[in-house]
Amino acid sequence: MGFFRWLADLSTSILFIVGYITYYNQIWHTAMNHTGVSPTKRRQRLSFLMLFIAIVLQFALWVDPSNYRIYENIQLFVLVFPLLDDHVTRSGYLFRCGALLAFWVFNHLGSSLTPLLVGVAVAIITMAVIYRWQTICHYNAAANGAVALVISNAYWITSIRTLTLTTLGLVATFMLINLFNYFYWLSLYRQDRQHDRLEQRANFDALTNAKTYALFRRDIQHYISQAHQNQTPLTLAMLDIDHFKTINDRYGHLAGNIILTAVLTRLKQSLSTHPNVTYQVYRTGGEEFNLIFPDQAPDAILPILKDCWQAIRRTPFTVGDDDIAVTLSAGLTGFRRLTDTADTLYKRVDDNLYQSKHRGRDTITQDGHTLWQSDRPITNFLWALVAQPIVDLDHQASLGTEVSTQHFNNEAKRWQLLPQSILSSQVFMSFLMTSLRHTNTDQVVIYTPTSRFIDPAITTEIAQAITDHAWINEAVVLFRLDLDHLTEIQQAIPRYHQVHLKLTILVDDATTALTDLPPFLSKVDGITYRLCHDEHGIAKTSQQSLFALKQLADQHHVYLTLKNMQTTKDLALAQSIGIHIGQGTFFTHRLLPEL
């Protein structure tokens, strides 16, 4: 075989293979995306395409024997390439292997038995390797090239019609065809994956993996057409998570995302207990889901929807240390063949959902009939910004301002500091920035719940907030010594020192503080003790325990602030012990609404 003849054969082979691979790829997508054809039949079509091309090439070999090298090499590639396909069934793979071996033996008729058996044995072993490690053989360049090298050598070296140089040329041709095909097909594969990713992004919600509103609009038209054509029922349900904005505001958007995903998971679990019911679920809004039930009437779906409603209602959704009760409002309606379009059907189910919301939430409305009124009280979560002066008790002069956020406790009927994790980081910082803008002193004390104190991002944001308000010279962060988070608190303290923020520990019980505080007092600047009062306004803390706390502070060279001072008796108590810094309504009243 001369070099130029070999080069001509190679060029002809590559041109044929480009067309074949492109067509094969198109047939693959057409077959796999045709919803009316079963997956088995789709794969069968590709196998028969391979067989048809191999037979055509066999005829070409007989008609034009002078160019048998081209036809047989291409034929070998056409039979080997489909072995690397993804998602081939065992029977389909055996069919393709059988086709390759049949042509292999047929084209080697007349050769001696030993080379033929050796070649067939190598081919069978290689096919077994491909089946076992299909992904590696398909997508790894080295493995793919090794498969091509073994197959081509086994085929051509055992052929009786080739000389040594011709054999090497045919093997080289097959290897170059395979190399070109590998990179050409890889380019097509990457384009397909990019298209699939874009389609996935457009049709499926990234957070919950539910289908999107765009896909809902397409599918509802399909199911309506199907209901018209087959004269079958169709039911549409719309669900909405009650008070979802409050969940976001109270626990943060990350918690909201967790709730969305968990609700959808629980919803699907409940639906899975009804295996005979087909459904499609879509996220059509922030906290809104639509469910399509083809071939089902609304009366048949109502008990299933009740099960879903009850399942959500009874499930405690856990976010961090908090268990969040979640309820759903729902609307339900059926398709009316004589009058309905997709828009009228959607509007009616939306109206039913709105009626459930209007009737107190946590209920289901079917075609204008609300099944029950909600028995859960609707409460508002109220909070307020509080700024109180910190006072030098010896000179009755203001030393600075403490800013905090308080909420109204509906059970206790009073305002109190926010408990653990009740505000998201975003809301906490928003409130802090608002407080600082209205602060006119050069020293501020910032109360931070434990969940915010141990958050590394909050440390940086507080430091930046202080920098942005040039009139503030000193900032002190006030935090509780939460025994459940001691490790996290110890890790957080150095971060505050690095950004030059001072630290003060807030304690409520002087006796307990004597045992818990010492390990931390070398790392903080002060102790703030909060006085508790009985119903008559008399401080519950004894003078003796408060004096021991003052001695502890002096021993570690930290200052002691008496918080929540309300009466002249509180002032006298502080002065008798030698406490020089105080704070409370005795010096100024908080302007909080009476509820």
N, C-alpha and C positions, 0 to 999 in steps of 0.2 A: 504494500500500500504506500503510494507516494505521499509526500507531505501535503501537496496542494489538493490531492484527492481526499486525504483525511480532513483537511481544513474545510473543504466543500461539504463533506458528509456531516461534519460537526455543525456548520452553519445551518444546513438544512434541518438537522435534528433539533437544534435549539429553536428555530422558527416554528417548527411543528409543535414542540413542547409548550412554547409560550401560548399558542392558540388553544392547545388542549387544556392546560392548567386554568386559563382564563374561563374557558367554557365550563370546565368541571366545577370551578368555584361558583359560577353563576347558577348552574344546575343545582348545586348544593344548597345555596341560599333560597332558590325558588322552591325546592322540595321541602326544606326544613321550615320555611315560613308559611307554607300552605296549610291552613288549619283544617282543611277538609280531607287531608290524607294522613293515615296513621304513620307513626314513626317507623314501623317495620317496612311499610311499602316505600317510604322515602329512601331508606337505605338500600332496598332492593333495586330501586331505579338506578342508583349510582353504580351498584355492582353490575347490572346489565349494560350500563353505558360502557364500563370498563371492558366487559366481555365483547361487546359489539365492536369497539375500536380495535381490540386484539384480533378479532376475526377478519376485519377489513384489512389490517396490516398483513395477516397471513395470506390472504388472497393476493395482495400487492406483491408479496414475496414470490409467489408462484408465477404471477404475470410478468414480473420484472426481476428475474433472478440475478441479473448483473448488479443490482443495488440491494441485495439481500442484507448487506451489513447495516444499511440505514434502517430498513424496515424491522429487522430483528432486534436491533438495539433499542429502537423506539418502542417496539412491542414489549420488550423486557421491562422498560421503564414504566409503560402504561399499566402493566400487571403488578409491579412492585409498589408503585406510588400509593395506590389505595389502601395498602396494608397499614399505612401510617395514620389513616383517618381516625378522628376522635369518635368516641361513643359508638363503636362498632360492636354489634352483638357477637356472641361466640359462634352462632350458626352463620352469620354473615361473614365473619372472619375466615371460617373454615371453607366457605364457598370461594372466597377470593384466593385462599391458599390452594385449593383444588384447581382453580383455573390456571394459576401460575405453574403448578406442577404438570398439568396436562400439556400446556404449550411447551414447557421445558422438555419433557420427554419426547413429545412429537417432533420437535426441532432437532433432537439429538438421535433420532432413529438412524441406525447405521453405524453409530459409534460403538466402540467396544463396551462391554457390559461394566467392567470395573470403573472406568472414568465416569460413566453415566450414574452408577450407584453412588460414587463419591460426591458428584455434583449435587444429586438429589438429596443426599444426606446433609450436606452443608446447607442447602436451601431450607430444609425442614428445620434444622437447628436455628438458623437465622430467623425464620418465621416465628419460632417459639420465643426467641429472645425479644423480637419486636412486640409480640403479644404481651409478654410479661412486663417489659419496660417501654411501653408504647410512648409515653410522654417524653421520656429522655431521648428515645430514638427519633422522635418527631421534631423536637424543639432544640435539642442540643446539637450544634454544628459538628462537633467531633464525632459524636455517636451516629449522627445521620450519615456522615461521610464514611464511617467505618462499615455501616450496613451496606452502603453502595459499593464499597471496595470488595467486600466479601462476596456479595451476590454476583457482581460483574466478573470477578475472577473465576468463581465457581462455574459460571455459565460458559464463559468463552474459552477458558483453558481446557475444558472437557469437550469442546466442539471438535469434530473430525475435519472440518473444512477450513481451518485457519492455520497459518504459519505463525511462528513466534512473534515476529514484528507486527504482523496483522493483529494478533491477539492483544498485544500491548496497546496498539492504536485503538482497538475497539473498547478495551477497558478504560483507556484514557478518555475516549469519547463519552462513555457512560458516566464516568466520574465528573466530567465537565458539565454534561447535561444535568446531572443531579445537583452539582454546585450552583449552577445558574438557577435551577428550579428552586433550590432551598432559599436563596436570597430573594428571588422574585416572589415566591409564595409567602415568605416571611413579611415582605412589604405589604402584600395583600392582607395577610393575617392581622398586621398591626392596624391597617386602615379599618378592617372589620371591627377590631376591638375598640378602636376609638369611636366608631359609629355606635357600637353597643353601649359604651359608657355614656355617650351623649343621649342616647335613647333611654337608658336607665335613669339618667338624671332628670329627663323631661317627664318620664312616666311614673317614677316611683319617688316617694318622699324620702329624702336622705336620712331623716331622723327615725321615722317609724317603719320605713320600707313599705308603707301602704301605698296603693295606687293614688295618683294625683288627680286634681280636678280636671285637668286636660284629658286624661284617660277616661275619667268618669263621663265627660261629655260625649266622647266617642262611643264608649260601651253602652251608655243608656240608649243611644240611637239604635245600636245593634240589637239590644234586647227588646226594644219596642217593635222593631221590624219583625223580629222573631215571634213575638207575642201576636202581632197582627197576622202573620203568615200561618202560624200553627194554631191560632185561636186558643192560646194558653194564657193563664194569669201571670201577672208580674207585680211584685211588691217592692216598694222603696221605703227605707227607714232612714231617718236623720237623727244622729245623737250628738249631744253637746255636753262637755264637762262643766258642771255648775261651779261658779265662782272661781274660774281658772285664773283670772287676773289677780284675785286676792292671793291665790297660791303663789303666783309669780312674785308679787310684791312682798309677801311675808317670808317665803323660803328661798327666793332667788330663781332666776331663769333656768339655771342648771337643774334645780329641783323640778321645775315645771316640765322640762324636757324628759326627766326620769318618769314623771307621772304620766305624760303622754304615751311613752313607750310601754309602760307597765299596764296602763288601761287597755291599750290595743291588744297586748299579749293576753290579758285576762279575758277580754272580749272574745278573742279567737278560741281560747280554751273552753269557754262556755258554749260557743257555737259548735265546737268539735264534738260535744256530747249529743249532737243531733246529726249523725252521719248521713242521713238520707236527704238532708237539706243542702242544696247548692247555694253559695253566696259569693259575692265579691265585696270587698271593703275598700273604701277610699278615704283619704284625708283631704277634705275639700275646704278646710279653713284652719285657723290656728288651733282650736280645740274641738273642731267639728268633724264628724265622720259620717259618711253615707254608706249604706249597705243596700245592695241590689240582690233580690231573691227571685231569680227566674223560675217560672213554672210553679209559683206558690201564691196563694191568695192571702190577703192581709189577716183574715181570721185565723189562718193556719200559722202565720208568723207571730202573731201577738203573744202566745204562750212562750215562744222561744225568746222574744224580745224581753218579756218579763224575767225570764231566767237570767239573761245578760244583765238587766237592770239590777236584779237582786245580787248577782255575783259581784258586780262592782261595788254595790252598797255595803256588802259584808266583808270586803277585802280591805285589811289595813295596809295601805301603801306606805312603805318605810323609806324615808330619805334621811340618811345620816342617823341621828338619834331620835328623829321625829316620826311618829305614825300619823299619816294624813288621811282623814276620812274624805272619800271622793264619792260624789253622786252624779247621776246622769239625768238630763232631760231628753225626751225623745218625741219624735213625730213619726207617724206611720200612715201610709196610704197605699192604695192599689191603682194599677193602670186601668183606665176606662177607654176601651177601644174606640168607642164612637166619637168621643170628644177630645181625648187627650193628645197632646204633643209632649215632647221632652220638657219644654218650658213650663207648661201648665202642670205637669206631674211634679216637677221640682218645686214650683211655687206652692202647690198644695201641701207637700210634706214640710216645706219651710214654714208655712203658716201654722201647721200643727205643732211644730217645735216651738214656735213663738208663743203659742197658747199654753204649752207646758211651762214655759218660762214665766208667763204672766200669771199662772195659777199657783206660783210658789216654788217652781222648779222641782227636781227630784220626782218626776212623774212621767207618764206616757199619754200622749193624745193621739187617738186614731180617728181620722176624718171628723174633726171638730168635737169629739167626745173625750174629755179628760177623765182618765180612769179613777184617779183619786187625788185629793189635795195632799201636798207635802206635809208630813208631821214633824219636820225638823225646823227649829227656829232659825230665822234669818237674822244674823247678827252682823254688826259692822265692827271692823277692827280699827280702833282709833288710836292715834299716837300724836305726840306733840313734842316740839323742841323746847328744851328747858335750859335757861342760863341763870346761874346763881353766883353771887360774889363769894369769894374766899376772903375771910376777914382776919386781920391781926387783932386778937382779943385784948391785947394790952393797950392798943391805941385806937381801937374801933375804926381802923382804916382798911380799905380794900386792898388786897394783895393781888388779886386776879379774878378770873371767872372760870367756873366749871360748866362745860356744855355737855348735855346728855339728851337722850331721846327716851321718853317715857310713854307707856301705853296704859289705857284704861282697862283695868281688870273688872270684867262684868260680874264675876262671882263675888269678889271682895268689895266691889263698888268704890274703888279708889284708884288713883294713879300710882304707878310703880315703874321702876327701871325695867327695861326690856329683858325678858329671860333669854336663855341660851338659844341662838340660831333663829331668832324670830324675824330678823331682817336680813335681806341679802346684802352682800358686800356693796353692790351698786347703790342700793337705797341708803345704806349706812353712810357711805361717803357723800351722797347727795345731801343728806341731812346735816352732816358735819360741815360741808362747805357753806350751807345756808346759815348755820350757827356762827361760823367764823366771820362771815360778812357782817353780822350784826354785833360783833364783839369789839369793844373799844378799849380793852385793856391790853397791856403788853405781856401778860402771863395767862395761859389758858390751861385748864385741866380737862382732859377728854376721857369720858367714860367709854370703855369698849367691852361689850360682852365677850366671853371667852372665845367663842367661835370666830369672832373678828380679830381678837388679839393674836391668836396663833396663826392667822393667815399671813404668809409672807408678803403678799401683794398689798395688804392693808398697811403694813409698816411703811413701805415705800410711798404709798399714796398719802398717808398722814404727814410724812416728812415733806412731801412736795406741797401739800396744802398749806403747811406752816410757812414754807418758803414763799409761796404766792401771796401771803398776807404779811407785808413787810413790817407792819407795826407790832407784830408779835415777836417778842424776844426770847420767850421761853415757853416750851410746851411740855406738859406732864401727862402721861398716859395712865389712867386709872383702870385697874383690872382686878377681877376676883381671883383668888387662889382656888381654882376648881380642882378638887382632889382627883377627879376622873381624867384630868388632862395635865397632870404634873409634868410628864415628860415633854409634851408639846410646849408647855409654858417655859420650861428650862431652855428649850431650844430657841424659843422666840425672843427671850430677853436680850441676848447679845445683838440681835438684829436691830433692836431699838437703840442700844448703845452706839452702834455703828453710825446711825443717822442723828445722833446727839439729841435723842428724846429721853426725858427723865421718866421714871416709873414709880408709881405708888400702888400699894396693895390695898384693896378695899375689903374690910372684914366686918362681920355682923355680930360675931360672938367672941368676946374678949378671952374667955377661958380656953376655947378651942384654939384661938390664935396663938396662945402662948406655946403650944406644942407644934403647930404647923408652920409658923412663920420663920423661926431661926435659920433654917437652911437657905432662905431666900433673902434675908435682910442685908447680906453683904452685896447683893446684886441690885438693890433698889434704893430709891432716895427717900421714901417715906411710907408711913402707914396712915390710912384713912379709916377711922372707926365710925360706923354708922349706928347712932343711938336708936334704940327701939323704945316705944312708949306704950303704956297700957291705955285702956279706954278713957282714962281720966287725964291723959297727957303727962303722966309721971314716967320718967325714964326707968326702964327695967334693969339696966346695967348697974351693978353695985360699984360703990366708990373703990372698994378694995381690988376688984378685978381690973378696973380701969387704971388704977395706980400701977398694978403689975405690968399692964401693957405699956404704960408710959416708961417704966423702968427698962423694959425690953427695948423700946425705941432708943432710949438714951444710951444703953449699953452698946448698941450697934451704930450709933451716931446717925440715926435717921430721925426725921421730924414726924410728929404725930398730929393729925388733923381730926377734930371732932365734927362729924357730919350729922345733919338732921337735928340741929339745935332748934328748939321751938319755944322755950320759956326762959325766964330769968333763973329758974332753978338749974337749967342745963348750963347756963353761963357760969353760975356759982360753982357747979360741979367741975367744970373745966378749969376754972381759976384755982380751985382748991388743990387740984392735982398738979398744976403747973403746965397745962396745955395752952399753947400760945396761938394756935390757929383753929378757926372754927368756920362753920358754914351751916345755913339752914334758914327756915322761914322766920326765925327770930330777928334776922337782919333784913330780910326782904321777902315778900310773898311771891310765890310762883303765880304767874298769870295763866292758870289752866282752867278750862271750862268746867262748870259744875254739871255733872251728868246723873 
